[in-house]
Amino acid sequence: MPARDNFHSLMRIGPVQIGTHRDRNGQTKHAAVCSSDGCGWSADYTSQTAARTHRCRVR
């Protein structure tokens, strides 16, 4: 049975939302999602500073 994927340390920087979670190997990951309409960007990163790098081109 896979471990639960609970997010903690949620933050919002402009349209980007970042949440910290543990992957199935127990490593800490940072998921970033852009909430702008029409963007649809999301990614997992190993550091929180890398998760802040998205520049949304949709206006």
PDB file with SEQRES, HELIX, SHEET and CRYST1 records, atoms N, CA, C and O in Angstrom:
SEQRES   1 A   59  MET PRO ALA ARG ASP ASN PHE HIS SER LEU MET ARG ILE          
SEQRES   2 A   59  GLY PRO VAL GLN ILE GLY THR HIS ARG ASP ARG ASN GLY          
SEQRES   3 A   59  GLN THR LYS HIS ALA ALA VAL CYS SER SER ASP GLY CYS          
SEQRES   4 A   59  GLY TRP SER ALA ASP TYR THR SER GLN THR ALA ALA ARG          
SEQRES   5 A   59  THR HIS ARG CYS ARG VAL ARG                                  
HELIX    1 AA1 GLN A   48  ALA A   51  1                                   4    
SHEET    1 AA1 4 HIS A   8  ILE A  13  0                                        
SHEET    2 AA1 4 VAL A  16  ARG A  22 -1                                        
SHEET    3 AA1 4 THR A  28  CYS A  34 -1                                        
SHEET    4 AA1 4 SER A  42  TYR A  45 -1                                        
CRYST1    1.000    1.000    1.000  90.00  90.00  90.00 P 1           1          
ATOM      1  N   MET A   1       0.843  -1.172   0.000  1.00  0.00           N  
ATOM      2  CA  MET A   1       0.000   0.000   0.000  1.00  0.00           C  
ATOM      3  C   MET A   1       0.889   1.236   0.000  1.00  0.00           C  
ATOM      4  O   MET A   1       1.790   1.328   0.834  1.00  0.00           O  
ATOM      5  N   PRO A   2       0.670   2.202  -0.914  1.00  0.00           N  
ATOM      6  CA  PRO A   2       1.514   3.388  -0.964  1.00  0.00           C  
ATOM      7  C   PRO A   2       1.268   4.293   0.233  1.00  0.00           C  
ATOM      8  O   PRO A   2       0.185   4.305   0.819  1.00  0.00           O  
ATOM      9  N   ALA A   3       2.294   5.043   0.576  1.00  0.00           N  
ATOM     10  CA  ALA A   3       2.178   5.995   1.675  1.00  0.00           C  
ATOM     11  C   ALA A   3       1.286   7.155   1.257  1.00  0.00           C  
ATOM     12  O   ALA A   3       1.157   7.453   0.070  1.00  0.00           O  
ATOM     13  N   ARG A   4       0.681   7.800   2.225  1.00  0.00           N  
ATOM     14  CA  ARG A   4      -0.161   8.960   1.933  1.00  0.00           C  
ATOM     15  C   ARG A   4       0.697  10.110   1.447  1.00  0.00           C  
ATOM     16  O   ARG A   4       1.847  10.265   1.858  1.00  0.00           O  
ATOM     17  N   ASP A   5       0.125  10.909   0.573  1.00  0.00           N  
ATOM     18  CA  ASP A   5       0.839  12.058   0.024  1.00  0.00           C  
ATOM     19  C   ASP A   5       0.233  13.334   0.592  1.00  0.00           C  
ATOM     20  O   ASP A   5      -0.543  14.014  -0.079  1.00  0.00           O  
ATOM     21  N   ASN A   6       0.590  13.655   1.832  1.00  0.00           N  
ATOM     22  CA  ASN A   6       0.066  14.840   2.508  1.00  0.00           C  
ATOM     23  C   ASN A   6       0.961  16.033   2.249  1.00  0.00           C  
ATOM     24  O   ASN A   6       2.179  15.953   2.412  1.00  0.00           O  
ATOM     25  N   PHE A   7       0.359  17.140   1.848  1.00  0.00           N  
ATOM     26  CA  PHE A   7       1.112  18.362   1.629  1.00  0.00           C  
ATOM     27  C   PHE A   7       1.152  19.169   2.908  1.00  0.00           C  
ATOM     28  O   PHE A   7       0.184  19.208   3.667  1.00  0.00           O  
ATOM     29  N   HIS A   8       2.289  19.817   3.139  1.00  0.00           N  
ATOM     30  CA  HIS A   8       2.436  20.731   4.258  1.00  0.00           C  
ATOM     31  C   HIS A   8       3.302  21.891   3.794  1.00  0.00           C  
ATOM     32  O   HIS A   8       3.841  21.851   2.688  1.00  0.00           O  
ATOM     33  N   SER A   9       3.442  22.888   4.587  1.00  0.00           N  
ATOM     34  CA  SER A   9       4.216  24.086   4.234  1.00  0.00           C  
ATOM     35  C   SER A   9       3.744  24.661   2.906  1.00  0.00           C  
ATOM     36  O   SER A   9       4.542  24.887   1.996  1.00  0.00           O  
ATOM     37  N   LEU A  10       2.442  24.896   2.805  1.00  0.00           N  
ATOM     38  CA  LEU A  10       1.887  25.475   1.590  1.00  0.00           C  
ATOM     39  C   LEU A  10       2.191  26.965   1.532  1.00  0.00           C  
ATOM     40  O   LEU A  10       2.102  27.658   2.546  1.00  0.00           O  
ATOM     41  N   MET A  11       2.548  27.461   0.355  1.00  0.00           N  
ATOM     42  CA  MET A  11       2.793  28.891   0.172  1.00  0.00           C  
ATOM     43  C   MET A  11       2.350  29.299  -1.218  1.00  0.00           C  
ATOM     44  O   MET A  11       2.253  28.469  -2.122  1.00  0.00           O  
ATOM     45  N   ARG A  12       2.088  30.568  -1.378  1.00  0.00           N  
ATOM     46  CA  ARG A  12       1.651  31.105  -2.657  1.00  0.00           C  
ATOM     47  C   ARG A  12       2.541  32.289  -3.007  1.00  0.00           C  
ATOM     48  O   ARG A  12       2.724  33.201  -2.200  1.00  0.00           O  
ATOM     49  N   ILE A  13       3.095  32.266  -4.223  1.00  0.00           N  
ATOM     50  CA  ILE A  13       3.938  33.352  -4.724  1.00  0.00           C  
ATOM     51  C   ILE A  13       3.328  33.766  -6.055  1.00  0.00           C  
ATOM     52  O   ILE A  13       3.534  33.099  -7.069  1.00  0.00           O  
ATOM     53  N   GLY A  14       2.577  34.865  -6.058  1.00  0.00           N  
ATOM     54  CA  GLY A  14       1.867  35.267  -7.262  1.00  0.00           C  
ATOM     55  C   GLY A  14       0.874  34.178  -7.623  1.00  0.00           C  
ATOM     56  O   GLY A  14       0.122  33.731  -6.756  1.00  0.00           O  
ATOM     57  N   PRO A  15       0.844  33.732  -8.885  1.00  0.00           N  
ATOM     58  CA  PRO A  15      -0.087  32.682  -9.276  1.00  0.00           C  
ATOM     59  C   PRO A  15       0.421  31.269  -8.969  1.00  0.00           C  
ATOM     60  O   PRO A  15      -0.303  30.297  -9.190  1.00  0.00           O  
ATOM     61  N   VAL A  16       1.652  31.140  -8.466  1.00  0.00           N  
ATOM     62  CA  VAL A  16       2.254  29.821  -8.229  1.00  0.00           C  
ATOM     63  C   VAL A  16       2.021  29.382  -6.784  1.00  0.00           C  
ATOM     64  O   VAL A  16       2.300  30.123  -5.841  1.00  0.00           O  
ATOM     65  N   GLN A  17       1.505  28.170  -6.632  1.00  0.00           N  
ATOM     66  CA  GLN A  17       1.314  27.570  -5.326  1.00  0.00           C  
ATOM     67  C   GLN A  17       2.341  26.460  -5.153  1.00  0.00           C  
ATOM     68  O   GLN A  17       2.530  25.635  -6.046  1.00  0.00           O  
ATOM     69  N   ILE A  18       3.010  26.443  -3.988  1.00  0.00           N  
ATOM     70  CA  ILE A  18       4.050  25.459  -3.708  1.00  0.00           C  
ATOM     71  C   ILE A  18       3.681  24.696  -2.448  1.00  0.00           C  
ATOM     72  O   ILE A  18       3.347  25.296  -1.426  1.00  0.00           O  
ATOM     73  N   GLY A  19       3.742  23.363  -2.521  1.00  0.00           N  
ATOM     74  CA  GLY A  19       3.461  22.517  -1.374  1.00  0.00           C  
ATOM     75  C   GLY A  19       4.573  21.500  -1.194  1.00  0.00           C  
ATOM     76  O   GLY A  19       5.094  20.963  -2.172  1.00  0.00           O  
ATOM     77  N   THR A  20       4.935  21.236   0.039  1.00  0.00           N  
ATOM     78  CA  THR A  20       5.992  20.283   0.360  1.00  0.00           C  
ATOM     79  C   THR A  20       5.359  18.946   0.727  1.00  0.00           C  
ATOM     80  O   THR A  20       4.365  18.904   1.453  1.00  0.00           O  
ATOM     81  N   HIS A  21       5.934  17.854   0.227  1.00  0.00           N  
ATOM     82  CA  HIS A  21       5.420  16.514   0.510  1.00  0.00           C  
ATOM     83  C   HIS A  21       6.566  15.522   0.474  1.00  0.00           C  
ATOM     84  O   HIS A  21       7.675  15.855   0.056  1.00  0.00           O  
ATOM     85  N   ARG A  22       6.296  14.311   0.909  1.00  0.00           N  
ATOM     86  CA  ARG A  22       7.275  13.220   0.830  1.00  0.00           C  
ATOM     87  C   ARG A  22       6.835  12.265  -0.273  1.00  0.00           C  
ATOM     88  O   ARG A  22       5.665  11.894  -0.366  1.00  0.00           O  
ATOM     89  N   ASP A  23       7.805  11.873  -1.112  1.00  0.00           N  
ATOM     90  CA  ASP A  23       7.484  10.930  -2.190  1.00  0.00           C  
ATOM     91  C   ASP A  23       7.470   9.508  -1.635  1.00  0.00           C  
ATOM     92  O   ASP A  23       7.642   9.307  -0.433  1.00  0.00           O  
ATOM     93  N   ARG A  24       7.266   8.525  -2.507  1.00  0.00           N  
ATOM     94  CA  ARG A  24       7.147   7.133  -2.042  1.00  0.00           C  
ATOM     95  C   ARG A  24       8.441   6.585  -1.458  1.00  0.00           C  
ATOM     96  O   ARG A  24       8.418   5.566  -0.769  1.00  0.00           O  
ATOM     97  N   ASN A  25       9.578   7.245  -1.722  1.00  0.00           N  
ATOM     98  CA  ASN A  25      10.857   6.815  -1.158  1.00  0.00           C  
ATOM     99  C   ASN A  25      11.183   7.529   0.149  1.00  0.00           C  
ATOM    100  O   ASN A  25      12.232   7.290   0.747  1.00  0.00           O  
ATOM    101  N   GLY A  26      10.272   8.414   0.596  1.00  0.00           N  
ATOM    102  CA  GLY A  26      10.487   9.136   1.840  1.00  0.00           C  
ATOM    103  C   GLY A  26      11.293  10.409   1.680  1.00  0.00           C  
ATOM    104  O   GLY A  26      11.624  11.049   2.678  1.00  0.00           O  
ATOM    105  N   GLN A  27      11.618  10.797   0.460  1.00  0.00           N  
ATOM    106  CA  GLN A  27      12.378  12.023   0.224  1.00  0.00           C  
ATOM    107  C   GLN A  27      11.434  13.215   0.157  1.00  0.00           C  
ATOM    108  O   GLN A  27      10.313  13.100  -0.337  1.00  0.00           O  
ATOM    109  N   THR A  28      11.890  14.356   0.655  1.00  0.00           N  
ATOM    110  CA  THR A  28      11.084  15.568   0.630  1.00  0.00           C  
ATOM    111  C   THR A  28      11.133  16.181  -0.762  1.00  0.00           C  
ATOM    112  O   THR A  28      12.211  16.388  -1.320  1.00  0.00           O  
ATOM    113  N   LYS A  29       9.958  16.469  -1.322  1.00  0.00           N  
ATOM    114  CA  LYS A  29       9.820  17.084  -2.646  1.00  0.00           C  
ATOM    115  C   LYS A  29       8.944  18.310  -2.532  1.00  0.00           C  
ATOM    116  O   LYS A  29       8.189  18.452  -1.570  1.00  0.00           O  
ATOM    117  N   HIS A  30       9.037  19.191  -3.500  1.00  0.00           N  
ATOM    118  CA  HIS A  30       8.250  20.412  -3.539  1.00  0.00           C  
ATOM    119  C   HIS A  30       7.482  20.448  -4.853  1.00  0.00           C  
ATOM    120  O   HIS A  30       8.084  20.484  -5.927  1.00  0.00           O  
ATOM    121  N   ALA A  31       6.168  20.437  -4.771  1.00  0.00           N  
ATOM    122  CA  ALA A  31       5.320  20.483  -5.959  1.00  0.00           C  
ATOM    123  C   ALA A  31       4.890  21.926  -6.179  1.00  0.00           C  
ATOM    124  O   ALA A  31       4.418  22.587  -5.254  1.00  0.00           O  
ATOM    125  N   ALA A  32       5.053  22.411  -7.404  1.00  0.00           N  
ATOM    126  CA  ALA A  32       4.655  23.773  -7.754  1.00  0.00           C  
ATOM    127  C   ALA A  32       3.608  23.708  -8.853  1.00  0.00           C  
ATOM    128  O   ALA A  32       3.736  22.933  -9.801  1.00  0.00           O  
ATOM    129  N   VAL A  33       2.562  24.532  -8.720  1.00  0.00           N  
ATOM    130  CA  VAL A  33       1.456  24.560  -9.675  1.00  0.00           C  
ATOM    131  C   VAL A  33       1.100  26.010  -9.954  1.00  0.00           C  
ATOM    132  O   VAL A  33       0.983  26.812  -9.028  1.00  0.00           O  
ATOM    133  N   CYS A  34       0.923  26.355 -11.246  1.00  0.00           N  
ATOM    134  CA  CYS A  34       0.491  27.697 -11.622  1.00  0.00           C  
ATOM    135  C   CYS A  34      -1.034  27.691 -11.693  1.00  0.00           C  
ATOM    136  O   CYS A  34      -1.623  26.840 -12.359  1.00  0.00           O  
ATOM    137  N   SER A  35      -1.670  28.638 -11.009  1.00  0.00           N  
ATOM    138  CA  SER A  35      -3.129  28.681 -10.956  1.00  0.00           C  
ATOM    139  C   SER A  35      -3.734  29.669 -11.950  1.00  0.00           C  
ATOM    140  O   SER A  35      -4.935  29.934 -11.885  1.00  0.00           O  
ATOM    141  N   SER A  36      -2.939  30.222 -12.868  1.00  0.00           N  
ATOM    142  CA  SER A  36      -3.474  31.130 -13.881  1.00  0.00           C  
ATOM    143  C   SER A  36      -4.319  30.356 -14.884  1.00  0.00           C  
ATOM    144  O   SER A  36      -3.991  29.225 -15.242  1.00  0.00           O  
ATOM    145  N   ASP A  37      -5.406  30.971 -15.333  1.00  0.00           N  
ATOM    146  CA  ASP A  37      -6.254  30.334 -16.341  1.00  0.00           C  
ATOM    147  C   ASP A  37      -5.482  30.162 -17.636  1.00  0.00           C  
ATOM    148  O   ASP A  37      -4.850  31.104 -18.115  1.00  0.00           O  
ATOM    149  N   GLY A  38      -5.530  28.968 -18.203  1.00  0.00           N  
ATOM    150  CA  GLY A  38      -4.882  28.699 -19.480  1.00  0.00           C  
ATOM    151  C   GLY A  38      -3.417  28.329 -19.394  1.00  0.00           C  
ATOM    152  O   GLY A  38      -2.811  28.043 -20.426  1.00  0.00           O  
ATOM    153  N   CYS A  39      -2.819  28.321 -18.214  1.00  0.00           N  
ATOM    154  CA  CYS A  39      -1.394  27.990 -18.102  1.00  0.00           C  
ATOM    155  C   CYS A  39      -1.197  26.483 -17.986  1.00  0.00           C  
ATOM    156  O   CYS A  39      -0.576  25.877 -18.859  1.00  0.00           O  
ATOM    157  N   GLY A  40      -1.716  25.864 -16.923  1.00  0.00           N  
ATOM    158  CA  GLY A  40      -1.630  24.419 -16.762  1.00  0.00           C  
ATOM    159  C   GLY A  40      -0.260  23.885 -16.390  1.00  0.00           C  
ATOM    160  O   GLY A  40      -0.042  22.678 -16.499  1.00  0.00           O  
ATOM    161  N   TRP A  41       0.677  24.720 -15.956  1.00  0.00           N  
ATOM    162  CA  TRP A  41       2.033  24.290 -15.622  1.00  0.00           C  
ATOM    163  C   TRP A  41       2.074  23.692 -14.219  1.00  0.00           C  
ATOM    164  O   TRP A  41       1.444  24.208 -13.296  1.00  0.00           O  
ATOM    165  N   SER A  42       2.825  22.593 -14.066  1.00  0.00           N  
ATOM    166  CA  SER A  42       3.093  22.018 -12.752  1.00  0.00           C  
ATOM    167  C   SER A  42       4.383  21.211 -12.837  1.00  0.00           C  
ATOM    168  O   SER A  42       4.731  20.693 -13.899  1.00  0.00           O  
ATOM    169  N   ALA A  43       5.093  21.107 -11.711  1.00  0.00           N  
ATOM    170  CA  ALA A  43       6.355  20.364 -11.691  1.00  0.00           C  
ATOM    171  C   ALA A  43       6.734  20.012 -10.258  1.00  0.00           C  
ATOM    172  O   ALA A  43       6.289  20.663  -9.313  1.00  0.00           O  
ATOM    173  N   ASP A  44       7.565  18.970 -10.103  1.00  0.00           N  
ATOM    174  CA  ASP A  44       8.138  18.584  -8.807  1.00  0.00           C  
ATOM    175  C   ASP A  44       9.605  18.976  -8.791  1.00  0.00           C  
ATOM    176  O   ASP A  44      10.312  18.830  -9.788  1.00  0.00           O  
ATOM    177  N   TYR A  45      10.051  19.473  -7.651  1.00  0.00           N  
ATOM    178  CA  TYR A  45      11.436  19.903  -7.490  1.00  0.00           C  
ATOM    179  C   TYR A  45      12.000  19.336  -6.200  1.00  0.00           C  
ATOM    180  O   TYR A  45      11.252  18.939  -5.307  1.00  0.00           O  
ATOM    181  N   THR A  46      13.319  19.298  -6.106  1.00  0.00           N  
ATOM    182  CA  THR A  46      13.968  18.844  -4.878  1.00  0.00           C  
ATOM    183  C   THR A  46      14.249  19.993  -3.929  1.00  0.00           C  
ATOM    184  O   THR A  46      14.502  19.757  -2.748  1.00  0.00           O  
ATOM    185  N   SER A  47      14.213  21.230  -4.407  1.00  0.00           N  
ATOM    186  CA  SER A  47      14.431  22.379  -3.528  1.00  0.00           C  
ATOM    187  C   SER A  47      13.302  23.386  -3.703  1.00  0.00           C  
ATOM    188  O   SER A  47      12.727  23.515  -4.784  1.00  0.00           O  
ATOM    189  N   GLN A  48      13.001  24.088  -2.634  1.00  0.00           N  
ATOM    190  CA  GLN A  48      11.916  25.058  -2.672  1.00  0.00           C  
ATOM    191  C   GLN A  48      12.284  26.283  -3.502  1.00  0.00           C  
ATOM    192  O   GLN A  48      11.403  26.896  -4.104  1.00  0.00           O  
ATOM    193  N   THR A  49      13.546  26.649  -3.549  1.00  0.00           N  
ATOM    194  CA  THR A  49      13.944  27.805  -4.348  1.00  0.00           C  
ATOM    195  C   THR A  49      13.794  27.532  -5.844  1.00  0.00           C  
ATOM    196  O   THR A  49      13.477  28.443  -6.609  1.00  0.00           O  
ATOM    197  N   ALA A  50      14.016  26.299  -6.264  1.00  0.00           N  
ATOM    198  CA  ALA A  50      13.824  25.953  -7.675  1.00  0.00           C  
ATOM    199  C   ALA A  50      12.346  26.004  -8.047  1.00  0.00           C  
ATOM    200  O   ALA A  50      12.004  26.317  -9.188  1.00  0.00           O  
ATOM    201  N   ALA A  51      11.475  25.700  -7.099  1.00  0.00           N  
ATOM    202  CA  ALA A  51      10.039  25.724  -7.360  1.00  0.00           C  
ATOM    203  C   ALA A  51       9.519  27.139  -7.584  1.00  0.00           C  
ATOM    204  O   ALA A  51       8.421  27.304  -8.116  1.00  0.00           O  
ATOM    205  N   ARG A  52      10.260  28.147  -7.199  1.00  0.00           N  
ATOM    206  CA  ARG A  52       9.840  29.540  -7.355  1.00  0.00           C  
ATOM    207  C   ARG A  52      10.177  30.123  -8.720  1.00  0.00           C  
ATOM    208  O   ARG A  52       9.875  31.291  -8.965  1.00  0.00           O  
ATOM    209  N   THR A  53      10.779  29.370  -9.602  1.00  0.00           N  
ATOM    210  CA  THR A  53      11.333  29.923 -10.829  1.00  0.00           C  
ATOM    211  C   THR A  53      10.344  30.100 -11.970  1.00  0.00           C  
ATOM    212  O   THR A  53      10.721  30.663 -12.998  1.00  0.00           O  
ATOM    213  N   HIS A  54       9.090  29.648 -11.845  1.00  0.00           N  
ATOM    214  CA  HIS A  54       8.122  29.719 -12.954  1.00  0.00           C  
ATOM    215  C   HIS A  54       7.743  31.166 -13.258  1.00  0.00           C  
ATOM    216  O   HIS A  54       7.403  31.930 -12.355  1.00  0.00           O  
ATOM    217  N   ARG A  55       7.803  31.528 -14.514  1.00  0.00           N  
ATOM    218  CA  ARG A  55       7.355  32.835 -14.994  1.00  0.00           C  
ATOM    219  C   ARG A  55       6.206  32.567 -15.956  1.00  0.00           C  
ATOM    220  O   ARG A  55       6.437  32.062 -17.055  1.00  0.00           O  
ATOM    221  N   CYS A  56       4.995  32.887 -15.580  1.00  0.00           N  
ATOM    222  CA  CYS A  56       3.818  32.588 -16.378  1.00  0.00           C  
ATOM    223  C   CYS A  56       3.726  33.558 -17.545  1.00  0.00           C  
ATOM    224  O   CYS A  56       3.789  34.773 -17.360  1.00  0.00           O  
ATOM    225  N   ARG A  57       3.576  33.008 -18.762  1.00  0.00           N  
ATOM    226  CA  ARG A  57       3.474  33.813 -19.965  1.00  0.00           C  
ATOM    227  C   ARG A  57       2.025  34.154 -20.315  1.00  0.00           C  
ATOM    228  O   ARG A  57       1.786  34.977 -21.198  1.00  0.00           O  
ATOM    229  N   VAL A  58       1.059  33.540 -19.641  1.00  0.00           N  
ATOM    230  CA  VAL A  58      -0.346  33.809 -19.900  1.00  0.00           C  
ATOM    231  C   VAL A  58      -0.738  35.073 -19.158  1.00  0.00           C  
ATOM    232  O   VAL A  58      -0.449  35.211 -17.970  1.00  0.00           O  
ATOM    233  N   ARG A  59      -1.384  35.983 -19.838  1.00  0.00           N  
ATOM    234  CA  ARG A  59      -1.814  37.241 -19.193  1.00  0.00           C  
ATOM    235  C   ARG A  59      -3.270  37.487 -19.430  1.00  0.00           C  
ATOM    236  O   ARG A  59      -3.810  38.491 -18.966  1.00  0.00           O  
TER     237      ARG A  59                                                      
END                                                                             
